[in-house]
Amino acid sequence: MKIKFVIMLLAFYTTIIAQQISPQIFGSIGIANNNSLTGVGAAIKIEYDLTSLPIAFRGGIFFSSAEFNPEQIYLATRSFIFKSLEADILYLPMSGMMQPYGGLGMGFTFTEFSSSGNTAYYGNNYIFKVDPSNSLNLSIIIGSKIAAEKTVSFSLEVQYSFIPLKYQVTLKDINDITKTFSERLSFTKVFLSLGLNIKI
């Protein structure tokens, strides 16, 4: 009886952990909105598919860059670079030549700002410096895989990302007197991505 129980347990365990690993490369376009202008992005990820369940886990690095929208008073002459460590959980309801999926992602974003070189003013002061903080990010993901060969497929994906961006602004007046304060921006961006997947 004990041997039978152990065999059944091993069989169940083997079924649950049956998996496929797929390295992935993505190229992305970030759609313009009231936060930022059109930008570009790229990602390197690894997907871990549970073949016995319609679930996949994915992790990797995502890079994106764009100029801020001129409507953003303190950021009008600046652009951003996001470097994000991301982890996603995906639900794949069906298999076949086309495999739609949806999921949620969370990560940590390292943020850098760069200036165009043009001086930006706020009232009688000019914006001397803007320092961003790193922050968590959340994503909603919808996409579909399209099989090309047994081990190769392409992904078309839409990702809506939310980053609660915090930054410090330093203003200077004509007498070089500085004033520093903190600002927040509920940064959102929609990315349209094309990916290449290779099953191992």
C-alpha positions as a Markdown table, in Angstrom:
| # | Residue | x | y | z |
|---|---|---|---|---|
| 1 | Met | 0.0 | 0.0 | 0.0 |
| 2 | Lys | 2.8 | 2.4 | 0.9 |
| 3 | Ile | 4.7 | 1.6 | -2.3 |
| 4 | Lys | 1.5 | 2.3 | -4.3 |
| 5 | Phe | 1.0 | 5.6 | -2.5 |
| 6 | Val | 4.6 | 6.7 | -3.2 |
| 7 | Ile | 4.2 | 5.8 | -6.9 |
| 8 | Met | 1.0 | 7.8 | -7.2 |
| 9 | Leu | 2.6 | 10.8 | -5.4 |
| 10 | Leu | 5.6 | 10.7 | -7.7 |
| 11 | Ala | 3.4 | 10.5 | -10.8 |
| 12 | Phe | 1.3 | 13.5 | -9.6 |
| 13 | Tyr | 4.5 | 15.4 | -8.8 |
| 14 | Thr | 6.0 | 14.7 | -12.2 |
| 15 | Thr | 2.8 | 15.8 | -13.9 |
| 16 | Ile | 2.7 | 19.1 | -12.0 |
| 17 | Ile | 6.3 | 20.0 | -12.7 |
| 18 | Ala | 6.4 | 19.0 | -16.4 |
| 19 | Gln | 7.5 | 22.2 | -18.1 |
| 20 | Gln | 9.1 | 23.9 | -21.0 |
| 21 | Ile | 11.6 | 26.7 | -20.9 |
| 22 | Ser | 11.6 | 29.4 | -23.6 |
| 23 | Pro | 14.1 | 32.2 | -23.8 |
| 24 | Gln | 12.4 | 35.3 | -25.4 |
| 25 | Ile | 13.5 | 38.5 | -27.0 |
| 26 | Phe | 11.1 | 41.5 | -27.4 |
| 27 | Gly | 11.2 | 44.8 | -29.3 |
| 28 | Ser | 8.6 | 47.4 | -28.2 |
| 29 | Ile | 7.1 | 50.7 | -29.2 |
| 30 | Gly | 5.7 | 52.9 | -26.4 |
| 31 | Ile | 2.6 | 54.8 | -27.4 |
| 32 | Ala | 2.5 | 58.5 | -26.7 |
| 33 | Asn | 0.2 | 59.8 | -24.0 |
| 34 | Asn | -0.1 | 62.8 | -21.6 |
| 35 | Asn | 3.0 | 61.5 | -19.7 |
| 36 | Ser | 5.4 | 61.0 | -22.5 |
| 37 | Leu | 6.0 | 60.9 | -26.2 |
| 38 | Thr | 6.4 | 57.8 | -28.4 |
| 39 | Gly | 9.3 | 55.7 | -27.3 |
| 40 | Val | 11.1 | 52.4 | -27.8 |
| 41 | Gly | 11.8 | 49.4 | -25.6 |
| 42 | Ala | 13.4 | 46.0 | -25.6 |
| 43 | Ala | 13.3 | 43.0 | -23.3 |
| 44 | Ile | 15.1 | 39.7 | -22.6 |
| 45 | Lys | 13.0 | 37.2 | -20.7 |
| 46 | Ile | 12.7 | 33.5 | -19.9 |
| 47 | Glu | 9.3 | 31.8 | -19.8 |
| 48 | Tyr | 8.7 | 28.7 | -17.7 |
| 49 | Asp | 5.5 | 26.9 | -18.9 |
| 50 | Leu | 3.8 | 24.3 | -16.8 |
| 51 | Thr | 2.7 | 21.9 | -19.6 |
| 52 | Ser | 0.1 | 20.2 | -17.4 |
| 53 | Leu | -1.5 | 23.5 | -16.4 |
| 54 | Pro | -2.5 | 26.6 | -18.5 |
| 55 | Ile | 0.0 | 28.7 | -16.5 |
| 56 | Ala | 3.4 | 30.2 | -17.3 |
| 57 | Phe | 5.9 | 32.2 | -15.2 |
| 58 | Arg | 8.1 | 34.7 | -16.9 |
| 59 | Gly | 11.0 | 36.8 | -15.7 |
| 60 | Gly | 13.5 | 39.1 | -17.2 |
| 61 | Ile | 14.8 | 42.6 | -17.9 |
| 62 | Phe | 12.9 | 45.3 | -19.7 |
| 63 | Phe | 14.4 | 48.6 | -21.1 |
| 64 | Ser | 12.4 | 51.6 | -22.3 |
| 65 | Ser | 13.1 | 55.2 | -23.2 |
| 66 | Ala | 11.2 | 58.2 | -24.4 |
| 67 | Glu | 10.9 | 62.0 | -24.0 |
| 68 | Phe | 8.5 | 63.4 | -21.4 |
| 69 | Asn | 5.4 | 65.2 | -22.7 |
| 70 | Pro | 6.0 | 69.0 | -22.8 |
| 71 | Glu | 2.8 | 69.3 | -20.7 |
| 72 | Gln | 4.8 | 67.9 | -17.7 |
| 73 | Ile | 6.0 | 71.2 | -16.2 |
| 74 | Tyr | 9.2 | 70.0 | -14.5 |
| 75 | Leu | 10.0 | 67.3 | -17.0 |
| 76 | Ala | 9.3 | 69.1 | -20.3 |
| 77 | Thr | 12.9 | 69.1 | -21.6 |
| 78 | Arg | 13.9 | 65.7 | -20.2 |
| 79 | Ser | 13.7 | 62.1 | -21.3 |
| 80 | Phe | 13.7 | 58.9 | -19.2 |
| 81 | Ile | 15.4 | 55.5 | -19.3 |
| 82 | Phe | 13.7 | 52.7 | -17.4 |
| 83 | Lys | 15.5 | 49.5 | -16.5 |
| 84 | Ser | 13.1 | 47.1 | -15.0 |
| 85 | Leu | 13.5 | 43.7 | -13.4 |
| 86 | Glu | 10.1 | 42.0 | -14.0 |
| 87 | Ala | 8.2 | 38.9 | -13.1 |
| 88 | Asp | 5.0 | 37.9 | -14.8 |
| 89 | Ile | 2.3 | 35.2 | -14.4 |
| 90 | Leu | 0.4 | 34.3 | -17.5 |
| 91 | Tyr | -2.7 | 32.3 | -18.2 |
| 92 | Leu | -2.9 | 30.4 | -21.5 |
| 93 | Pro | -6.4 | 29.1 | -22.0 |
| 94 | Met | -5.8 | 27.1 | -25.2 |
| 95 | Ser | -3.0 | 25.6 | -27.2 |
| 96 | Gly | -2.4 | 25.4 | -31.0 |
| 97 | Met | -0.9 | 27.4 | -33.8 |
| 98 | Met | -2.2 | 30.5 | -32.1 |
| 99 | Gln | -2.1 | 30.6 | -28.3 |
| 100 | Pro | -3.7 | 33.7 | -26.7 |
| 101 | Tyr | -2.7 | 34.6 | -23.2 |
| 102 | Gly | -3.2 | 37.2 | -20.5 |
| 103 | Gly | -1.6 | 38.0 | -17.2 |
| 104 | Leu | -0.2 | 40.3 | -14.6 |
| 105 | Gly | 3.3 | 41.5 | -14.0 |
| 106 | Met | 5.2 | 43.2 | -11.2 |
| 107 | Gly | 8.8 | 44.5 | -11.1 |
| 108 | Phe | 11.3 | 47.0 | -9.8 |
| 109 | Thr | 12.3 | 49.9 | -12.0 |
| 110 | Phe | 15.6 | 51.8 | -12.0 |
| 111 | Thr | 15.0 | 55.3 | -13.4 |
| 112 | Glu | 17.4 | 57.7 | -15.1 |
| 113 | Phe | 16.6 | 61.2 | -16.4 |
| 114 | Ser | 18.5 | 63.0 | -19.1 |
| 115 | Ser | 18.2 | 66.6 | -20.3 |
| 116 | Ser | 18.0 | 67.9 | -23.9 |
| 117 | Gly | 20.3 | 70.7 | -22.9 |
| 118 | Asn | 17.6 | 73.4 | -23.2 |
| 119 | Thr | 16.9 | 75.4 | -20.1 |
| 120 | Ala | 13.4 | 75.0 | -18.7 |
| 121 | Tyr | 11.8 | 77.7 | -16.5 |
| 122 | Tyr | 9.2 | 77.7 | -13.8 |
| 123 | Gly | 8.1 | 81.2 | -13.0 |
| 124 | Asn | 11.2 | 83.3 | -12.3 |
| 125 | Asn | 13.3 | 80.2 | -11.6 |
| 126 | Tyr | 15.0 | 77.8 | -13.9 |
| 127 | Ile | 14.9 | 74.0 | -13.3 |
| 128 | Phe | 18.4 | 73.2 | -12.2 |
| 129 | Lys | 18.1 | 69.5 | -11.5 |
| 130 | Val | 15.6 | 66.7 | -11.4 |
| 131 | Asp | 16.5 | 63.5 | -9.6 |
| 132 | Pro | 14.2 | 60.4 | -9.9 |
| 133 | Ser | 13.7 | 57.6 | -7.4 |
| 134 | Asn | 13.5 | 53.9 | -8.2 |
| 135 | Ser | 10.1 | 52.3 | -7.7 |
| 136 | Leu | 7.9 | 49.3 | -8.1 |
| 137 | Asn | 5.9 | 48.8 | -11.3 |
| 138 | Leu | 2.7 | 46.9 | -12.2 |
| 139 | Ser | 1.6 | 45.6 | -15.6 |
| 140 | Ile | -1.5 | 44.1 | -17.3 |
| 141 | Ile | -0.5 | 41.9 | -20.2 |
| 142 | Ile | -2.5 | 40.6 | -23.2 |
| 143 | Gly | -1.0 | 38.8 | -26.2 |
| 144 | Ser | -0.9 | 35.8 | -28.4 |
| 145 | Lys | 1.8 | 33.3 | -29.5 |
| 146 | Ile | 2.0 | 32.3 | -33.2 |
| 147 | Ala | 3.8 | 29.1 | -33.9 |
| 148 | Ala | 6.3 | 29.1 | -36.8 |
| 149 | Glu | 8.0 | 25.8 | -36.1 |
| 150 | Lys | 7.8 | 23.1 | -33.4 |
| 151 | Thr | 10.3 | 25.0 | -31.2 |
| 152 | Val | 10.0 | 28.5 | -32.5 |
| 153 | Ser | 7.1 | 31.0 | -32.2 |
| 154 | Phe | 6.4 | 34.7 | -32.3 |
| 155 | Ser | 4.5 | 36.8 | -29.7 |
| 156 | Leu | 2.3 | 39.8 | -30.3 |
| 157 | Glu | 1.8 | 41.5 | -27.0 |
| 158 | Val | 0.2 | 44.6 | -25.5 |
| 159 | Gln | 1.4 | 45.7 | -22.1 |
| 160 | Tyr | -0.1 | 48.4 | -19.9 |
| 161 | Ser | 2.4 | 49.6 | -17.3 |
| 162 | Phe | 2.0 | 51.7 | -14.3 |
| 163 | Ile | 4.9 | 53.2 | -12.4 |
| 164 | Pro | 4.3 | 55.5 | -9.4 |
| 165 | Leu | 7.2 | 57.8 | -10.2 |
| 166 | Lys | 8.8 | 60.1 | -7.6 |
| 167 | Tyr | 11.4 | 62.7 | -8.2 |
| 168 | Gln | 13.1 | 65.7 | -6.6 |
| 169 | Val | 13.1 | 69.1 | -8.3 |
| 170 | Thr | 15.7 | 71.7 | -7.6 |
| 171 | Leu | 15.0 | 75.3 | -8.8 |
| 172 | Lys | 17.4 | 78.2 | -9.0 |
| 173 | Asp | 16.7 | 81.9 | -9.2 |
| 174 | Ile | 18.9 | 84.7 | -10.7 |
| 175 | Asn | 20.7 | 85.0 | -7.3 |
| 176 | Asp | 21.5 | 81.2 | -7.4 |
| 177 | Ile | 19.2 | 80.6 | -4.4 |
| 178 | Thr | 17.9 | 77.0 | -4.6 |
| 179 | Lys | 14.7 | 75.5 | -3.7 |
| 180 | Thr | 14.2 | 71.7 | -3.6 |
| 181 | Phe | 10.9 | 69.8 | -3.3 |
| 182 | Ser | 9.4 | 66.4 | -4.2 |
| 183 | Glu | 6.9 | 65.6 | -6.9 |
| 184 | Arg | 4.9 | 62.6 | -7.9 |
| 185 | Leu | 3.7 | 61.3 | -11.3 |
| 186 | Ser | 1.4 | 58.4 | -11.9 |
| 187 | Phe | 3.3 | 57.3 | -15.0 |
| 188 | Thr | 1.5 | 55.0 | -17.4 |
| 189 | Lys | 2.5 | 53.6 | -20.7 |
| 190 | Val | 1.1 | 51.2 | -23.3 |
| 191 | Phe | 3.8 | 49.1 | -25.1 |
| 192 | Leu | 3.2 | 47.2 | -28.3 |
| 193 | Ser | 5.7 | 44.3 | -28.6 |
| 194 | Leu | 6.9 | 41.7 | -31.0 |
| 195 | Gly | 8.7 | 38.8 | -29.5 |
| 196 | Leu | 10.7 | 35.7 | -30.6 |
| 197 | Asn | 10.4 | 32.5 | -28.5 |
| 198 | Ile | 12.6 | 29.5 | -28.7 |
| 199 | Lys | 11.6 | 26.4 | -26.7 |
| 200 | Ile | 14.4 | 24.4 | -25.1 |
